[in-house]
């Protein structure tokens, strides 16, 4: 029966029935759950990145809301308690799904457009309410009953107005309510909007039903009018309502679970971003086509590009900031074969600066082996010619989900490597190249000279007696001297690599471009070497004091690779030794016979060591007398009784002992023999007053156990300390004399007498001399020898004697060989002498036998011997 509109019920028989309570509640639950589930689906579709997923979400949400509207209406109609039998036409009832779905679609569309104006949202709410009204009207037409339906016009109008207003208000406030906070995973705003929309659906239906009146057409109830369609419809509605309720509830629960998962994921992602941003290295996440998805702040700082500039750009195409063009093929090949690539790249930042970096790219595989496509498609299509092996394409690679690349600034590492390389190839004191760099430069010049045919000069220069300077003046002064010498050498080097500090006090200079003719090249090299040595020899100002430096040099010329760099240095070193032995500060050129002399020297070193250990050394004594000829004592000297060459004087092996350090063992042997001799003399009354002088080398004096050695030797031998005199070189008195004073004071405390040997040849000042606890000054033999020839020598000797008397010291003149020298020394005030005029060095037994008998022979001195001392 079609409804008839009436102003008010005019028929007394018209009736208005009641609803079944539990079905009304069911319709409310259906409306609320389906609306909320539809809203959740709308939220999901709105936030997804895929347009297809968004459309699917709109359709699914609209369909679910339409089913909810339709189920609400049918459930509400079934809840109505008619006093007569009714049935619902199935086709027309199902037709009501069309406007219900359209209304749901309108709602979904409105909910997915947060930027739409309010009036559009309100209009969508009106259309939503109108759709619900149409569903109600179509559903009412589908009812067959033995009565006439009347609608009260005022109530119907009021219901329509209320539905439109409620619908418009709901959609107008929808997007604002979405901003409300969540509580235990549920969005309060969405729940509020769901309640309002369910109220619209619920209210429209029941307001319209409240305005409906029915006038029965027949009396009584005819059960045959009840159709089986009603049972089917009831079943459909029950199933649909149940499924909707379960589906909506499940959707809500899943949505809540998903919200929690999303929250956890966002928290994890936030923590991951914080970790990545805290990393010093740049980190980039790439998709399966090597395009940048995200990066941390360090990568942005290194490259000068922000994420917006990098996103969706291929890492392998960032040639503007990463210089990897020549490595691209290797990178792709390594990623395809091994899933990893590590290599050095250059970062060219947008700001303009460049820095070295290490790039590491690692492939991250999907757990199920499927990342939604062929992850190597980009690699294989990028450069197909680069990815074949033996003519066959390489296939069957693992599917990658993404790639993670790290970019590390290796500036500090490269700087450290440069520093290490510099330190490995340069001298720390002077900054000059060292031996390693020198050998590399020599090898380079050997190749170039072999091609050009022109000779190259290698010059080695060495500071004479540098050990003495370093020991007496202090290491700081020695270092200043080395730096000053290096500064004078630098102008002679054409290139920085042509000058090197070869060893402790040796410098090497390379000079290329000499003549191709051997003899002319030799002349040019000698001229150049002479000029260099003339510039180096002379006075140096060190810490405000002037010091004279004597430099020797040796050189050779070479061309090509006839000799190795080590051989060249070895042969030039032989020439340097020859220059030092001459003592003229003139350069010596290498000669082949120098090799034989060096071999002889090496043999002498070995034989000297054997001589010390196999008792080939002999103690000799040279007398010291006063002006009356009385024997005062002797100086202990050493001779080497070689099994093949006979007796060898100290001048043949003392220098070798000094250079090799064997002087320490040699001096200890002399000291022990001298102390044992003194102890033996104590058993003879005529010898008890004899003194013995023992030379002490600088190496011995600087040993930490020197005082202990002296004390132990005296105690072991039983020699009286007062009869032992230690002769020290004047060079020990130079520089910082506080440690020297401490050692000498301890020696004096033992009772040992102290003497300065070769006085006058050094540069000790009066301030140093007066502070030293000395007993004797020995005038050097050079002054004694020049007394007859050089008129300037006598005043020097007289000054030394006067100085010694002023300081309360004894004076001994050594090297006295003629009566005239003795007489002149007596005239100048000297009263103690030593030399060949009185006695040559004699073995101990012969010395005792001779001088106990009072026989002081005066043989003429051998012309080849000179002054013989341990040193």
RAVEN-V973312 format. One record per run of one state. SS is the DSSP state (@ for helix, = for strand, . for the rest). FROM is the first residue (numbers start at 0). TO is the last residue. If there is no record, write none. Layout:
ss:SS from:FROM to:TO
ss:SS from:FROM to:TO
This chain:
ss:. from:0 to:2
ss:= from:3 to:5
ss:. from:6 to:13
ss:= from:14 to:14
ss:. from:15 to:17
ss:= from:18 to:18
ss:. from:19 to:19
ss:@ from:20 to:46
ss:. from:47 to:49
ss:@ from:50 to:78
ss:= from:79 to:79
ss:. from:80 to:84
ss:= from:85 to:87
ss:. from:88 to:88
ss:@ from:89 to:110
ss:. from:111 to:116
ss:@ from:117 to:140
ss:. from:141 to:141
ss:= from:142 to:144
ss:. from:145 to:145
ss:= from:146 to:151
ss:@ from:152 to:171
ss:. from:172 to:172
ss:@ from:173 to:176
ss:. from:177 to:180
ss:= from:181 to:182
ss:. from:183 to:184
ss:= from:185 to:186
ss:@ from:187 to:209
ss:. from:210 to:210
ss:= from:211 to:215
ss:. from:216 to:221
ss:@ from:222 to:224
ss:. from:225 to:226
ss:@ from:227 to:277
ss:. from:278 to:280
ss:= from:281 to:285
ss:. from:286 to:289
ss:= from:290 to:294
ss:. from:295 to:295
ss:@ from:296 to:302
ss:. from:303 to:305
ss:@ from:306 to:309
ss:. from:310 to:312
ss:= from:313 to:313
ss:@ from:314 to:316
ss:. from:317 to:320
ss:= from:321 to:322
ss:. from:323 to:323
ss:@ from:324 to:337
ss:. from:338 to:338
ss:= from:339 to:347
ss:. from:348 to:352
ss:= from:353 to:364
ss:. from:365 to:375
ss:@ from:376 to:381
ss:. from:382 to:382
ss:@ from:383 to:385
ss:. from:386 to:386
ss:= from:387 to:388
ss:. from:389 to:390
ss:= from:391 to:392
ss:. from:393 to:398
ss:= from:399 to:408
ss:. from:409 to:409
ss:@ from:410 to:424
ss:= from:425 to:425
ss:. from:426 to:431
ss:= from:432 to:432
ss:. from:433 to:433
ss:@ from:434 to:451
ss:. from:452 to:453
ss:= from:454 to:462
ss:. from:463 to:464
ss:@ from:465 to:472
ss:. from:473 to:473
ss:@ from:474 to:489
ss:. from:490 to:494
ss:@ from:495 to:497
ss:= from:498 to:500
ss:. from:501 to:504
ss:= from:505 to:513
ss:. from:514 to:516
ss:@ from:517 to:535
ss:. from:536 to:536
ss:= from:537 to:541
ss:. from:542 to:543
ss:= from:544 to:548
ss:. from:549 to:549
ss:= from:550 to:557
ss:. from:558 to:563
ss:@ from:564 to:581
ss:. from:582 to:586
ss:= from:587 to:588
ss:. from:589 to:591
ss:@ from:592 to:612
ss:. from:613 to:615
ss:= from:616 to:625
ss:. from:626 to:629
ss:= from:630 to:641
ss:. from:642 to:644
ss:= from:645 to:647
ss:. from:648 to:648
ss:@ from:649 to:651
ss:. from:652 to:652
ss:@ from:653 to:659
ss:. from:660 to:661
ss:@ from:662 to:680
ss:. from:681 to:683
ss:@ from:684 to:686
ss:. from:687 to:689
ss:= from:690 to:694
ss:. from:695 to:696
ss:@ from:697 to:700
ss:. from:701 to:704
ss:@ from:705 to:716
ss:. from:717 to:719
ss:@ from:720 to:722
ss:= from:723 to:728
ss:@ from:729 to:732
ss:. from:733 to:736
ss:@ from:737 to:749
ss:. from:750 to:751
ss:= from:752 to:758
ss:. from:759 to:764
ss:@ from:765 to:769
ss:. from:770 to:774
ss:= from:775 to:778
ss:. from:779 to:779
ss:@ from:780 to:784
ss:. from:785 to:789
ss:@ from:790 to:805
ss:. from:806 to:808
ss:= from:809 to:813
ss:. from:814 to:817
ss:@ from:818 to:827
ss:. from:828 to:830
ss:= from:831 to:833
ss:. from:834 to:840
ss:= from:841 to:842
ss:@ from:843 to:851
ss:. from:852 to:870
